[in-house]
């Protein structure tokens, strides 16, 4: 059965410059190549889920500009339903300024634009779409009240919620308690749990703390070290796949989508984390956000 995924979140245009190294404060570095690519955590997760075989609906906002048109056409090309992506005449499409160094690490500044004007009304208009989903995906590149309202509507209709709390910012405990699957990275985990994450042991402890705060399942992403699953009766480190890293942009988004699609398809949690590791790993092997997102066939080949 084809899983139904609804994504509430951001749509950005990524402006990417390659550089020998990411500059420090007040420093100018001569870069190399420049290119643009469709991005935004919400749109990335929507496209990734669609390429993995899910039926995907996107809820968000773009500006009435060229970047917005590119976003809508790219989503449509991957089969993502954009019925509830509003074209805002009073704001620009979100933009991310990305510097990418020689080892694939990046530094990102986001100008949210239309994303920040998304409202609870946008979410409420799509309640029927949310209620019909097997999974709701959320991030933190929109206003807090938008995330809160989406979670409330999912709870009303018993739809499981995946929250990727990125970029890192505080989330009220009462909201965390309504999250079915929380997928933070190390810095996001440290902020939400209020304790450091420096190694596998501290990652496990912090993830346990988040479960004590009411989260159903925590999947803590660890970059090249894989991920740590902490769920009811299950605590396990799942190693990453060995790949040649070109660009880490959108790897986390690919992981989130991979996990959501796998769980919505009925895979057990550990298998879903392994599937997500493969999806995220493949996304690091190509340049750009959405251009790097793998297909289901590619993920299956890596899984063996």
C-alpha positions in Angstrom: 0.0 0.0 0.0 1.3 3.5 -0.9 1.8 5.5 2.3 0.2 8.9 2.5 2.5 11.6 3.9 1.5 15.2 4.6 4.3 17.8 5.1 3.8 21.1 6.8 6.8 23.3 6.4 9.2 25.5 4.5 10.1 26.0 0.9 13.4 27.8 0.1 15.6 28.5 -2.9 19.2 27.5 -2.0 22.0 29.8 -3.3 25.2 27.7 -3.0 28.8 28.8 -3.2 31.7 26.3 -3.0 34.6 27.5 -0.9 38.0 26.0 0.2 36.8 26.6 3.8 33.9 28.3 5.6 35.0 31.9 6.5 35.2 33.1 10.1 33.7 36.3 11.5 34.8 39.3 9.4 36.7 37.2 7.0 36.3 37.1 3.2 37.1 34.0 1.3 37.3 33.6 -2.5 34.9 30.9 -3.5 34.5 28.7 -6.5 31.4 27.5 -8.3 27.9 28.9 -7.7 24.6 27.3 -8.4 21.0 27.4 -7.2 18.8 24.4 -6.1 15.3 24.0 -4.7 15.4 23.5 -0.9 13.7 24.2 2.4 13.3 21.5 5.0 9.6 21.0 4.3 10.0 20.9 0.6 13.0 18.6 0.8 11.2 16.2 3.0 8.2 16.2 0.7 10.3 15.5 -2.4 12.3 12.8 -0.6 9.2 11.0 0.5 7.7 11.2 -3.0 10.9 9.7 -4.5 10.6 6.9 -2.0 7.2 6.0 -3.3 4.8 7.9 -1.0 1.8 9.9 -1.9 2.7 13.4 -0.6 0.8 16.6 0.1 2.7 19.8 0.9 1.3 22.6 3.0 3.3 25.9 2.9 3.9 29.3 1.3 6.0 30.7 -1.5 6.3 34.2 -2.9 4.9 35.5 -6.1 8.3 35.4 -7.8 10.5 33.2 -10.0 11.9 31.2 -7.1 8.3 30.4 -6.0 7.4 29.2 -9.5 10.5 27.0 -9.6 9.5 25.4 -6.3 6.0 24.7 -7.4 7.1 23.2 -10.7 9.8 21.1 -9.0 7.4 19.7 -6.5 4.9 18.9 -9.2 7.6 17.1 -11.2 8.1 14.8 -8.3 4.4 14.1 -7.9 3.9 16.2 -4.8 0.4 17.7 -4.4 0.8 21.5 -4.0 -2.9 22.3 -3.6 -2.2 23.8 -0.2 1.0 25.7 -1.1 -0.2 29.3 -1.0 1.4 31.9 -3.3 1.9 35.0 -1.1 1.9 38.3 -3.1 3.4 40.3 -0.2 6.6 38.3 0.6 9.5 36.7 -1.3 10.1 33.0 -1.5 12.4 31.8 1.3 16.1 31.9 0.5 19.0 30.0 2.0 22.6 31.2 1.5 24.9 28.2 1.7 28.7 28.0 1.8 30.0 24.5 1.1 33.6 23.5 1.9 35.9 21.0 0.4 34.9 18.1 2.7 31.1 18.7 2.2 30.4 20.6 5.4 28.2 23.6 5.1 27.2 26.9 6.8 23.7 28.2 6.1 21.8 31.5 6.6 18.1 31.4 5.9 15.8 34.4 5.0 12.4 32.8 5.6 10.3 35.2 3.5 6.9 33.7 2.8 7.6 30.8 5.1 7.4 33.1 8.1 4.0 34.4 6.9 2.4 31.0 6.9 -0.5 30.9 9.5 -2.7 28.6 11.4 -5.4 29.4 8.8 -3.2 27.7 6.1 -3.1 24.5 8.2 -6.7 24.6 9.1 -7.7 24.9 5.5 -5.9 21.6 4.9 -7.4 19.7 7.8 -9.0 17.1 5.6 -5.6 16.4 4.0 -4.0 16.0 7.4 -6.7 13.7 8.7 -6.3 11.4 5.7 -2.5 11.0 6.1 -0.7 8.0 7.5 2.0 10.4 8.8 2.4 14.2 9.4 5.9 15.6 9.0 6.9 18.9 10.6 10.1 21.0 11.1 10.7 24.4 12.8 11.3 26.7 9.8 7.8 28.1 10.2 6.1 30.1 13.0 5.7 28.1 16.3 1.9 28.5 16.3 1.8 26.8 12.8 3.6 23.8 14.2 1.4 23.7 17.3 -1.8 23.9 15.3 -0.7 21.2 12.9 0.1 18.8 15.8 -3.3 19.6 17.4 -5.1 18.7 14.1 -3.1 15.5 13.8 -4.0 14.5 17.3 -7.6 15.2 16.7 -7.6 12.6 13.8 -5.1 10.1 15.4 -2.4 10.8 12.8 1.1 10.0 13.9 3.5 13.1 14.0 7.1 13.2 13.0 8.8 16.3 14.3 12.3 17.3 13.0 13.1 20.1 15.5 15.3 22.0 13.1 16.7 24.6 13.2 17.3 24.2 16.9 15.0 26.2 19.1 13.1 25.5 22.3 9.9 23.4 22.0 7.4 23.5 24.9 7.2 20.2 26.9 3.5 20.0 26.3 4.1 20.0 22.6 6.8 17.4 22.7 4.4 15.2 24.6 2.2 15.1 21.5 5.0 14.0 19.2 5.0 10.4 18.1 8.5 10.4 16.5 11.1 13.0 17.3 14.1 13.2 15.0 16.7 15.7 16.3 20.4 15.9 15.6 23.0 16.2 18.4 22.8 20.0 19.0 19.0 20.0 18.8 18.9 17.1 21.3 21.2 18.9 23.7 19.0 22.0 23.6 15.7 20.1 24.1 16.9 17.7 26.7 19.0 20.3 28.5 22.1 18.1 28.6 25.2 17.7 26.4 25.6 15.1 23.6 29.2 14.3 23.1 29.3 10.5 22.4 27.0 7.5 22.1 26.5 7.2 25.9 25.5 10.8 26.3 23.3 10.6 23.2 21.5 7.6 24.7 21.0 9.5 28.0 19.7 12.6 26.3 17.3 10.6 24.2 16.0 8.8 27.3 15.4 12.2 28.9 13.3 13.3 25.9 11.2 10.2 26.2 10.7 11.0 29.9 9.4 14.3 28.7 6.6 12.5 26.9 8.0 11.9 23.4 6.8 8.5 22.0 10.0 7.5 20.1 13.3 9.4 19.7 15.6 8.8 16.7 18.7 10.9 17.4 20.7 11.4 14.2 24.5 11.4 14.5 25.8 12.3 11.1 28.5 9.9 10.0 28.0 7.8 13.1 24.4 6.9 12.1 21.5 7.2 14.5 20.4 6.2 18.0 16.9 4.8 18.5 15.3 5.1 21.9 11.7 3.7 22.0 9.5 1.6 24.3 11.6 -1.5 25.0 14.2 -0.6 22.3 17.5 1.3 22.6 20.0 0.7 19.9 22.7 2.5 17.9 22.3 1.9 14.1 25.5 2.6 12.2 25.6 4.8 9.1 26.5 3.4 5.6 29.9 4.1 4.2 29.5 6.6 1.4 31.7 9.2 -0.3 30.5 12.5 1.0 30.1 15.4 -1.4 27.5 17.7 0.2 25.7 17.2 3.5 22.9 19.6 2.6 19.4 17.9 3.0 20.9 14.7 4.4 18.9 15.2 7.6 15.7 15.9 5.6 16.3 12.7 3.5 16.7 10.7 6.8 13.5 12.1 8.2 11.5 11.3 5.0 13.1 7.8 4.8 12.1 7.0 8.4 8.5 8.4 7.9 7.9 6.4 4.7 9.4 3.2 6.2 7.2 3.4 9.3 4.1 4.4 7.4 4.8 1.4 5.1 4.8 -0.9 8.2 8.5 -1.5 8.7 9.6 -2.2 12.3 11.5 0.7 14.0 15.0 -0.7 13.6 14.5 -1.5 10.0 13.0 2.0 9.5 16.1 3.6 11.0 18.4 1.6 8.8 16.3 2.6 5.7 16.6 6.2 6.9 20.3 5.9 7.3 20.6 4.6 3.7 18.4 7.5 2.4 20.3 10.1 4.3 23.7 8.6 3.3 22.9 8.6 -0.4 21.8 12.3 -0.2 25.4 13.2 0.9 26.8 11.8 -2.3 25.5 14.5 -4.6 25.5 18.3 -4.7 22.5 20.3 -3.6 19.4 19.7 -1.6 16.5 18.3 -3.7 18.8 17.2 -6.6 20.6 14.9 -4.1 17.5 13.1 -2.8 17.6 9.4 -3.8 14.9 7.2 -5.3 13.5 4.1 -3.7 15.4 1.9 -6.2 18.7 3.6 -5.2 18.0 3.1 -1.4 17.1 -0.6 -2.0 20.4 -1.1 -3.8 22.4 0.3 -0.9 20.5 -1.7 1.6 21.4 -4.8 -0.4 
